[in-house]
Amino acid sequence: MQHRLLHSFSFRLAFAYMVLFGISVLLLLGFIYWSTAAYMSRQADATIAAEITGLSERYDIDGLTGLINVINERLSRKPTGSSIYLLTTTINTPIAGNLNRWPATQADKEGWLNFQLENAGRDKNEIHLARARSFTLTGGFHLLVGRDIYELEETQRRIIRALILGFAITLVLGSIGGIVLSRRVMKRLEAINTTSREIINGDLSRRITLQHSGDEFDSLAGNLNAMLDQIEELMEGVRRVSDSIAHDLRTPLARLRNRLELLRAEQEKTHQDPTLAEQAISDADGMLQTFNALLRIARIETLHHREAFKKIDLGTLLHDVIELYEPLAEEKGQSLSLQANTTVYIQGDRDLLFQSMANLLDNAIKYTPPQGRIEITLGKQADSGWIIITDSGPGIPEAERLQVFKRFYRLEKSRTTPGSGLGLSLVAAVARIHGMTLRLEDNQPGLRVRCEFPTIHSTNINES
């Protein structure tokens, strides 16, 4: 289920939307960071620049003494504040301020310095980051004004953590939403697929359940149901026509055969040659067999319900089929063997399964040359079983292996042999209602027919 979910179109679509939404959220969070943390940094720089301008103007008005008094006054008001001041001589000897030396960091082109501030914090035992700007006063004095940006850096880190956490929560919620949405879509699609599989297996009466939500799935299900109603009606019409034709023609053919029998008997009494009458009887028998096969296939295809199926021992059934065809194989000098070392049960119709296996074995005997070999293998593993019928005949070309299950389809090299082309069609119809899978493979030489089916345990179904 998990593998199907990850590979479903709905999950890929939800994931694509989640990625697109995640990128949008990332851009939004980036803008929020730029408009908050970056704005705070710009404001701090603007404050420092304004202080430098103010102190420079104070120096121009009151001189060096007035500047020193202003610096000391500001530091005395907030001795543990974040402001940084340093006034030095031309050789960077401190005159006033709360720094004991000029920072060793080189200033950038705009005069900004970023350096570590030792003995900072409330306990004077921390190292903080500081940002300051230098300015040269008249007379060669150097003025450094800056701020301890530890709190600003901490605020920015908190904003970044909050943005990352928000982005992660968005991705998690988006993923959960995508999975929930995908599961709901898959549930609706699986209902359609389940009904489709039941229809493929021959139950044309099945319809897709509507949830009356008025959404696209209900619209699709309604259209499909309407289409299935039309298909069922057309198929039922075709079956009725075929059934009627077969019934209507079988009766006059039976009468015709009886009259041919009377004609042959009359010719034998009058010592006339009965060859033509016998040939006509043989042709009538072939036509009757064809119509009987058509009617049987039609009846098989109309079996929608399997409540009447019983537990069948396939080993016993195959023994009975071989017992029936063993004399024919011996007559042609063929080797016919069965390997059934395990007991395999299947839920089904014994008569139909017998006819299906008989058709396959009849074909194998018919097309296997004298002194050839035919092998039947019955096996199972877990809840599945298989029957493999191999022969040493000419086989079937790969391009025609699916075609031979169609009605009246015959290989070009088989047109001279007796048959109507309905044997494998009946086998396919029986396999379909029993949930079997048929595969034709190359036996090198000959043909290998592999029939796979679900098995049952001996206690699952009543044998009655």
N, C-alpha and C positions, 0 to 999 in steps of 0.2 A: 504493500500500500504506500509506504514512504517513498519507494523508488518511483512509483507511478505518479505520486504527487509532485515530486521534484521535476519530473519530465513532462508534466502536463502544461498545455498552452496557457491555462488560466493562471498557474503559478508563475510561469515565465512573464506573462503580462503584468501580474501583480508585482513581481520583482522589478521589472523595468520601471513601473510607476514609482516603486519605492526608491529606486536609485535616483530617478528624476526628482522626486520629492526631497530626498536626502541632499542632493546637490543644491536645490533651492533653499533648503533650511540652512545648509552650510554657508551659502552666500548671504543669507539674512543674518546669521550669527556673526559672520565676518563684518557686516555693516554695523551691527550692534557694537561689536568690539571697537571698530574704528571710531564710532560716534561716542563712545564712553571712555575707555581706557586711553585711546590715542588723544581724545579731546582733553582729558585730564593732564596728559603730558604736555600738550601744547599750552594749556592754561598755566602750568607751572613755569614753563619757559617764558611765557609772556609776563608773569609776575616778577620773575628775576630780572628781566629786561627793564621793566618799569621801575624796580628798586634801584638799578644801576643809574638810570636816567635821573631819578630823584636825588640820589646821593651825589651824583656829579654836579647837579645844579646847586645843592647845599654847599659843596666844596667851592664852587665858583662864587657863592655869596658870602659864606662865613669863613672860608679858608680851611686850613688843615685842622685847626683846633675845633671849629664847628663840626667838621665831618666826624672827628673822633668822638665828640660828645653825642652826636646822633647815633653812631654805631653802638656806643656803650649804653645809651638809653634804651635802644631796641633790644639789646641782649639782656638788660636788667629786667625788662618787662616779661620776657619769656626765656628764662635761662635754659630751660630744657626743650625749647621749641626746635623746629626743623630748619630755621634760618641759619645760614652760614655767612659770616663776614670775615674778611681779612684785608687789612690795609698795611702795605709794606713800603719800604724805601726803594730806591732804584736798584739796590742789590738784594731785594727780597727779604730784608730784615723786618720782622713783624713790628707794627706800631700799635695796632688795635685789632680787635676781633676775637673770635672763639676758636681759631686754628693757630697752632704753634709753629707751623711752617707752611711754606708754599707747596702745593701738590706737585709731585714729580711728573705727573702726566702732561703730555704735550697737548696744547689746545688745538682745536680744529680751525678751519679757515674762518669761521664766524666767531672764534674766541671761546667756544664751549669746551669745558673739561668734564670728563667723567672719571671719578676716582673713588677709592675706598676710604671710608671714614672710620678710623680706629677709635676705640674707647667710646662707642656711641651707645644709645639706648638708655633706659632708666637706670640700669646698674653699671653703666660705663664699661661693660665688658663684651660688647658686641661689635661686629664689623658691619657697617651699613654702606650702601652705595650712595654717592652724592653726585650732584650735577650742579656746576657753577659756570659763571662767565666772568672773564677778566676784562679790566678796562684800565687804560693808562691815563692818569690825571695830569694836569698841568704841573710841571715841576718834576716829572719823572716818577711820581708816586704810582704804585700799582694797587688797584682795588679789585678784590675778588668777592662776588656776591653769588650765593647758591642756596641749595636746599638739600636736606637729607631726604632722599626719595625712597626710603625703605617702605614707608606706608603706601606710597604710590605704587611701588613694585608689588607689594603684597595685595593691594586692591586689584591690580591688573591680573595677578596670578589667580585670585579668586574668581574674577570674571571669566578667565580662560577655562578654569575648572568647571564653572557653571555652564559655560557654552559647550564644552566637551560632554558633560553629563547630559545636557539637554539634547545634544545631537545623538548620543548613544540611546537615550530613551526613545527618541523619535524613530531610530532604526529598529529598535526592539518592537515598539508598538506597530511600526509599519510591517515588520516581518510577521508578527502575530496576525495582523489584519489580512496580510496576503495569504497566509496559510488558511485562516478561517474562510476567506472568500473562495480560495481554490477548492477547499473541501466541500463547500456548498455547491459550487459549480460542478465539481466532479460527481457529487451525489445525484444531481439532476441528470448529468450526462450518463452516469452509470445506469440509471433507471431506463433511459432510452436504449442504451447498449444491451441491457438484459432483455428487454422486450424484443429488440432486433434479433438477438441470438435465438430466442424462442421461436420467432417467425421463421428464421433461417432453418431451424430444425423441423419445420413443417407445420407449426401451429399458427395458421393464418388468422385465427380468431383473436389472437392477443392484441392488445392496444396499450398505448402509453398512457399512464395515469396522469390526469391533469390536476394541478394544485390550485387552480382558479385564482391565481395571483395576478393575472393579467399581464405578466411580463413576457419577454421574448421567448423564454423556454415554453411557456404555455401556448404561445402562438405557433411555435415550431411543432410542438406535440400535437396540437389540433390539426395542423396541415398534414402531418405525417399520418395521423389517424384517418383523416379523410382520404388520403392517398391509399392507405391500406384497405379501407372499405371498398374503394373502387377496384383495387387489385384482387381482393378476395372475391368480389362479385364476378369479375372477368374470369378468374381462375375457376370458380365454381361453374360458370357457364361453359368453359372449355371442358371441364370434367364431365358435366352432364351430357354435352354433345358427344364426347368420346365414349362415355359409358353407353349412351343410347345407340350410337352407331355399332359398337361392339355387340351389344345385346341384340339389336335388330338384325345384324348380319350373321351372328352365330346361329340363330335358329334356322334361317334358310340354308346355311351351309351344312348344318346337321341333317336337314332334310335331303339336301343334295347328295350328301355322303351315303345316306341310307338307300337312296334310289340307285346310286352307283353300285352299292353292294348287291342290290337286287339284280341290276344289269349284269354284274359279273357272275352271279349265281345262274342267271338265265343262260349266259354264254357258255358256262361250263356244262349245263344240261344239254345244250344243242351242239356241244363240241366245237364252239367257236373260240378264237384266240382272245383271252381276257386281258391281254397286256395293256391295251389302252384304258380299259376300265380300272385296272390296278393303279396305273399312273395317275389317273384322275382322282382316285381315292387317296393316294399319297399326297397329291397337291391339296386336296380338301383337308386332310389331316394337318398339313403344315399351316394352312390358313386358320384352322380352328385353334391350333396351338398359339399362333400369333395373337389372335383375339383374346384367348384365355390369359396370355401373359399381360396384355394391355389392361385387361380388367383387374388382374391381380395387382399390378403396379398402381393402378388408380385407387384400389381399395387400401393399399399400404400407405399411399400418400395422404389419404384422408384420415389416418389414425392420428388424432391429436392427443388423446388421453392414454396414459399408460397404466391406469389403475388395474387393468386386466393382466398385466405382465406378471410372470411368475419367476421363481428362482430356477435357473437352468444350469445343470452341470455340463459345461462345454466339453469336458473329456468324454463323457458318455455320448453326447451328441455327435462328436467327431468319430467315435468308434462306430456308431450306427451309419454314418455317411460312408465311411470307408468300407464297411461290410456290404453296403449296397453297390459300390463301384469297384470292389476288388475283382470280381469275375471279369469285368470289362478290361481292367488293367492287365490281368493275367492273359486274357485273350490276345492282347497286343504285345505281350512279353515285357511289360513295364514293371519297374520296381516301385511299389507303393508302401510307404511307411509312415507311422505316426509316433511322434515323441511328445508324450504328455506325462511328465514326471511329477506334476503337481495338480491339485484339485482347484479348478477355477469355476467360480459361480458368476453368473450375470443375470440381471433382471431383464426379461424379455419374453418374446413369443417364440415358443419352440418350433412351431411349424415354419414360421418365416425364417428363423435362423437356420433350420435344416435345409430349406430351399436355397437360401443364400450360399451356404457352404457347398451344397450339392452343385450349384451352378459353377462355382469356382473350380471345384474338383473335376467337373465334367469338361470344362474348357481346358484344364491342364492335361487330362487324358486325351482329349481330342487333338490337341496341337503338339503333344510330345511324341516324337518318333518311336517306332518299335525299339525295344531294349533300352528305352530311356528310363529316367528315374523321377519320381514325384515324392516330395517329402512334406509332411505337415507337422508343424511345431506349435505346441501350446505352452505358454508361460505366463508368469505374472510377477509383479514387483510392487510392493505396498498396495495401493488401491487401484492399480491399473494392470491390465492384462493384454495379451496379444496372441494372434494366430498368424502364422507365417506359412504360406503355401508356395513351394518352389518347384519348378520343373526344368527340364533340359530341352525345352522346345525352342522355337525361333525367337520368342520374346516379342515385345511390342516397342517400336521406336519411341524415343523419349517425347518427340513432338506430338504423338498421338495418344499418350497415356491418359490424358484428361478427356479426350474426345470419345474414348471407347465406352464411357459411362452414359453417353447420350443415347436416346432411343434410336434404334434402327441403324446406328453407326457400325460399320464393319470395315476392317482393314482390307486394302485392295487384294492382298494375297489370300484373304479368307473368304472371298465372295464365291468361290467354287465349292466351299464346304457347306453342309447343311446348317441351317440356323437362321434366326430372324433379326439378330442384333439387339435383342431385348434382355439377354441373360444378365449382362453386367449392369444394365439399367435397374433391374430388379434388385441386384446385390446392393447398388448404391442407395436405393429407396429403403431397403431393410436396414442398412448401416445408419442412415440418417435418423430414423425413428428410434434407434437403439443408442444414439450418441457415439457411434463408432467413427473412426477415422481410417479411410482407405488410402493406401499408397502403393503404386506400382513401381517396382525398381528392377534394375538389371541384375540378373543372376549369373551372368557370364559363364556358360550360355544359359539362355532361358529367361523366364520371368519369375520375379519374386513378388508375391502379393502380401502386403503387411496390413493387418487389420488390428487397430488398437481400440480399447474400450475400457470404461470404468467397471471395476469388479465390485462385488458385494461379499459380505461375510455370511456364513451359513445361517446365522441367527437373525439376519436383518429382515427377511421377508418370509411370509408364510408359504410353504410349498404347495398348499392346496390350490 
